Amino acid sequence: MGSPPVRAVIFDLDGTLVQTRVASWEIFRRIDERFALGVDRPEKYFELFNGNVFRSIRKLCRDDAHAQEVNAAFLELLRTEYTPPLVPGMAEVVRRLATDCTLAVMSSNAMAVLRRVLVANDLAFCFAHVFGGDVSPDKRTAMRSFLADAGNGYGRRCAADYDEAAVRRDADPASTVLVTDTAGDVKDARSVGIRAVGVAWGMHSVAELTEAGAEFVALWPQEIAAHVLGDEAARPPRGACAVPAVHRPSAVSTSAPTLTGDRAAPPGGPTLPGDTAQPGGCGCGCDGGGCPVKRFLPDESDPVRLAASARRRRRQEAAVTVGAPPAPSRPAPTPSAASDELLAAVRRVCRG
């Protein structure tokens, strides 16, 4: 008997959604130099993720107070200086899965980092839940919280609102999958009772992930969708999940970036149908210059984008009109001479 259909996918961040082996080691190397933890090589750092990384760090410290100081310093550096690139191909996989599943992110990293990474890569509204290490340092607790949430059947379809219109499909342990790059996460998932899928491009090897209990280890991002959805993975993403997002740097107060050269736009930049200005822009904390995200204005004739813009416009108009007083009734139109003549002709036909 096969496994039940997957209804929820929980993604690890570092090493799964984003490339982390170099970026996170460079951060932790500075922590090791400051606190003399003895983790002086990348390989030793990767070993910390064989279990919960915070518990592993505690074993290197003198006492709880020392561990708290180390963890606080580590999280602060991550919040301010950690900007890892997205794994190539993962954005498309996330958007495809968001069409059919409730998605969540679970990470030892800080919430500020999760927000920065997901917003910068136009994926924030694909995820219905996010658990950061500064909010839920124990990943087993985060997984149990997700399973216990009465609303875990409502996903986000790459739009800000939660999908209440679709058929609700609550997630249980058998229909929930954790996607991760570390053996420690796989062990935590299995201890909670949910399924685990590994990825080969992160901290730990295929053999280590399999030995820890992963039911499958993806060699490429696209294999995640194929394993989770089966033949349904061939269907393209639908609705807002199929719409590529436009980056809005906060230095520009219009709905799209200003282009340069032969494609230069009028002052202030062009706008797309249905889009509105969003002060604050992309939300990733940049000032519009040197932003970690780089997007170009898509073709305004793209039918998918135009349809999405129309949906957004209708939603905005509906929000404005909710609670508004009904429009005054209009008097019935006075029949014209032409309509009187037509009515008379119909009566003559009926009389024979």
N, C-alpha and C positions, 0 to 999 in steps of 0.2 A: 504493500500500500504506500503510495507516494505521500509527500508532505502536503499539508493544506496550503491553499493559496496565501501568498504573502499580502498582508494588509498594512503593515507598518515596517519602515526601515529606519534604523537608528545609525547614523554615520558618526564614526570618530572623525576628528578634524585633522590633527597633525599626522602626516604620513599616509593619510587616507584621502582626504579631500585636497590637502595642500602638501607640497614638497617640504619636508622638514628636516631631513638628516643633517644638512649643512646649517640651515637657518637656526634651528633650535639648539644645536650643539654650540654654535657661536655665542648664543645667549648664556647657556649653562657653563661654558668654559670660564666666563667672567665671574660667575657665582662660585665656581670651584677655586679660582684664584683668590677671591675675597675671603672665603670661609675655610680654605684648605681641607676639602672633603676627600681628596685622594682620587677624584674622578678626572684624571688627566689625559684621557684618550677618548675618542668618540665611542669606541667599542664598550668601554666601561659605562658610558652614559646610556647607550642603548640597552645595556643589561638592566638598568633601573626600571625599564618598562616590562620586564618579565612578570611583574606584579603591579600593584598600584604605585605610581611614581612617588606620591607623597609618603606612602609607607616606606618605600625604598630609601627615600631621602632621610627619613627619621632614623633609620638604622645607621646612617653615616654621622649622625649628630650626637653631641654629648648628652643632651636631655631634651625634654619637650620644648623648653623655652628657646633653646638653640635651633631646634627644627622649625619652630614658628618664625624665627627671624630669617632663616634660610628660605623658607617657602614664600614669605612676604617679599623678600628681595627678588626672588625668581619671578614671581607673578608681576611685580612692578616693572621689571625689565621687559617681560613679555608684553605688558600693556602698552609700553611706550616705544619699543624698538623692534618688535617682531612683525615682519610683513612678508610672510612666505608666499611664493607663487602657487596658483592653483595647479593641480595635476592636469596635464593636457587631456582633454576629452571628458573630464568629470562634470563640467557644466552641462553638457548635453545629456549625460546619464542622469544627473539630478533632475533636470527638467522632464525627462521621460518618465522617471519613477514618480514624480510629484503628480503626474496626470492621474495615476491610479492608486497611489499609496499615501498614507500619512507619513511624513518625513520628520525626523528629529536629528539634532546634533548633540553629541555628548563628548566632552573634552576635559582634560586636566588643565587646559588653558583658561585664561581669564575671559569673562564675559565681554569685556571691551575688545579683546582680540577677535572673538567670534563675530561680534557685530561688524568690526572693521573689515574682516576678510569676506564675510557673506555679502555685506552691502557693496563692497568694492567690486565684487565679481557678479553683481546683479542676481544673487541667489537668496537673499534674505527672506523673501516672501514665498519661497518654495518650501520652507520649513515651518512646521506648526509649533515645535517646541525646541528650546535650546537649553542645555545644562552645562554651565561652565564650572571650572575647578574652584573658583572663589565663591560659588553658590552651593555646589554639590561636589565636594572633593572625592567622595566615594562613588565610583561609577555604578556599583551594584545598587546603591540607594537611588541613583538617577534612573536606572532601568526600572526598578520597582515603582518609583513615582509615576513614570510614564504608563506602566501597565495598570496602575490603580486609578489613573485619571479617567473620570467618567466621560470626558470629552475626547478621548484619544481616537475616536472614530471619525472625527472631523479634521480633514486635512486642509492644506493651503495649496491652491493650484496656481502658484506663481503670481498671486495677487494678494493685496493686503488683507482682504476679508477671508474669513474661514468658510469653507464650502459647506453651507448648511442645506443647500438645495439638492445635493446628490444623496443617493441611498447611503445611509449610515452603516458603516462596517467596522464595528469595534474590534480592536486588536487584542489578542490574547497571546500567551507565550509561544504557542505553536505557530502562530501566523506573524510573529515579530522576528526580524532579523537584525543583528548587529553587524555592521561592516567595519572592519578595523585592520590595522597593520601590526598589532602587538599580541603576543601570546597571553599577556596578562589580561587584556580585554576579553579575549576569547574565553579564558577560564572564568572570568567574572560573569560573562553572558551565560555560560553553561551552568554556573552555580545558581543563577536566577531562574533558569529554565527556558531561556529563549535561544534561538538558533544563532549561529555565528558564521559569517563569511569573511575570509581573510583576503588581503591584497598583497601582492608580491613586491610592491615598489616602496615599502616603508621600512620600519625598524627591523622586523624579523623576517626570516626566510620562509619559504613554502613549507619546508620540513618542520620548522618550529611551530608554525601556525596549525599545521595538520595534527601534529602531536598534541597540541593544546586542546584540540577538539573542534576545529573549524570543519564544517561540512563540505566546504569548497573554498579554494583559493584562486582568486582571479589574477591572471597574468596581465590583463589589459582592462581598463575601465569598462569597456563595452561588455565584457563578460559578466559584470555585475548585473546589468539589466537583463541579459540573456538568462542568467541563473534564477533571478528573482521572478521574472515575468514569463519565462518560457517563450512560446511562440508569439505571445502578445507583444514582446519587445520589438517586433518588426513594425508595429503600428507607430506612426509618428506622434509626438506630443500634441495635445489638443488644447484649445482655448488659449489662455494667457501663457501657458507653459511653452507654446510654440512661438511666442512673440519675443524677438531679441530686444533687450532693453537698451535705452540710450543713456549714456553717462551724463550727469548734470553737475559739473564742477561748481562749487559754491561761489566762485568769483563771477559766475555768469548767472544772471537772474532769469534767464529764459529757459525753455524746456529742452534745449539742445545745445551742444557745444558749438562755438564759432570755429569755422574751418579757415585754413590759410591757403595762400597760393591761388591757383586757378579755380579752386572750389570755395574761395572765400565767400562768406555770407554777409548780408547787410549787418550794420552795427547792431549788436545785441544778439545776433544769431537767428537762424530760421526756427520756426516752430512747426510741429506736426499737428494734424487735425486731432482735436480732442484733448491735446496736452495743455497743461497750464503751468505757469511759472511756479517754481518751488524754491523759495529762498532757503539757503542752507545747502542746496544742491544735493550732492550724492550721499551725504551723511557719513562719509568715511573719515571726516575730520580734516580733509585737505583744504587748502585755500584756493584751489583751482590751478595751482602751479606745482608740477612734480607729483601729481596724483598717482597712486599705485594702479589706477584703472585707466585704460585708454580705450575709448570707444569712438567710432565714427558714425556720422549721421546715416541711418539706413534710407533706402529708396522710399520716398513718400508714396509711390505707386504700389508698393507691396500690399496685396489684398489682405494678408493676414494682419499686418500692422493697422491697416485702415479699419478692419473689422473690430480689432481690439480697442482702437481709439473710439469707435462708435459706442462700444459697450461701456467704456469709461465715462463717456459723455452722458449716456442715458442714466448711469448710476449716479453721477453728480447731480443731474437734473432731478432725479427721483428724491435724492437726499434733501434738495432745496424745497421741493414741493410737499414733503411729508408734513402734515399738520397745518398746511395752509388752508384758509377758508375756501369753500367751494366758489367757483366762478359764478357770477350772477347769471340767472337764466335769461335767455334771449327770447323775445316775442316770436311766435311762429310767423314765417314769411307769408305775405299776402299773395294769394293765388294770382297768377298773371293771366292775361287774355288767352295766351297760347295754351296754358294748362286747362282753362275752362273749355276751350274748343275741343281739346283732346278727350276730356271727360265726356262731353256730349256725344262725340263720335263713338266712344266705347258703349254708351248706353243704347245708341241706335242699333249697334251690332247685336247687343244682347237681346233687344226686343224682337229682332228678326225682321 
